[in-house]
Amino acid sequence: MEAVGFIGGAFTLAGLAATLAQWRRNRTIVRWAGALAIIGLAMVATAFIVTARAKSAPPAAAPPAVTPTAPASAPAMATSVAAFAALPADQKKVQMQQAIDRYNAVIDQAYRTLDLTLLPEVTTGPELQVQQQQLANLKAQGRPTVEEGTYTITGIGVAPALGSVSVRTEGTDQTWYLDPKTLQRVGQPNVNNTPATYTFVPEGGVWKVEAVMLG
């Protein structure tokens, strides 16, 4: 619109100049010059009005901010049998899978390093005694081991009266002896395909294995 105003101003000045120059010589030219001046004034006025409105118009409102939706979080690990019993079936399986994975990881580290102090982190009661005896024998012989395996949870039972949860699994375990200096595997692994049932009890906010029954 500034360009329109500029052109209008030019028309106005040209019209006025022509009017003054031809006032006495040619009245027809005077009429055209007057018309030109009027057009120029109209263009100047239009440009002024449009520019003023554009400057006074409020700025366009910014689009509303989009708040990201936080992903749904999984329920916290149940730390009591009653809380565990209230979970849906799929969450029971997820939480017991986590408990078994943690048990296997700690047991594997204990037998790899012959460190009996790790056992109470994931075992208690009769199972703690069994593991302590087995690991103490291996430590006396200087024979660390490592175990690898896969498993599938095939059943979960809750016993509120006993304060425990039983988890039945099926899979394959392979156990190797390790060279005590290099910790490299020695010989062929001992393969076990026997189903196992783990009895878990909550202790200190952690699920620990109280017993393991094979078959």
Steps between C-alpha positions, in 0.01 A plus 500: 500500500796735542561469123135590429531809717822598326340466154192691616720778627677513167166518317388782727814704448490439125134603483558817697802592292311445178205701628715795588693482173192480276256711698481770240602308188283192471200435716467137379846418627410676821201268545714190441768631733238563767367151461851364530553695818171369644600139418834556664340638814264200513792257472689683775195489727440130430861412572490701823181331623616144416840555659343640815266202529784253446706662773209512745382143436581266792761232432377155409458276801764230536373142468444330835797306630471124470577321823662161432321205648720302737516128420314276735736359759494138614373434854767507768637166611268344755678450831240288676302191412172690541611772260624240254170309517314817398696536174354390166639176357731666248661718767547200729698333223707811428594550864588137562709497182693795641543319831633184330735701276642679802539170687685343206727801453611512864543123526707499182726775636537319833606172336725675249686686774453240777354775719263365767410849623284558191263213571282673766407767242268258318458192722366437847405211728567146370617615156762730653640208697508276191678762292749582774596133534538445125702816447719435803594159353588654162700775668700243697586331169570828324249417228287794387212429265280686257145422397300599194145410418159591371171450675129564471258560785222244471309564822473735797330419830433738789477366856401789730471267800863392450618846399658369181471488121593190301624528142537198272743522209613282213819541302862395456799580721865445407773516765876517433796485735737794459877516511565679834772722349361588158130438574477329161255213459644155546365181341142429405201650681264314729156532337181498706150501348309426820205733577541699821263663749630804691342608826538875549442693822520878551779600734618854557310624195666238275372168366737222609501130418417288802498163325557344157334171410606315184269278300 
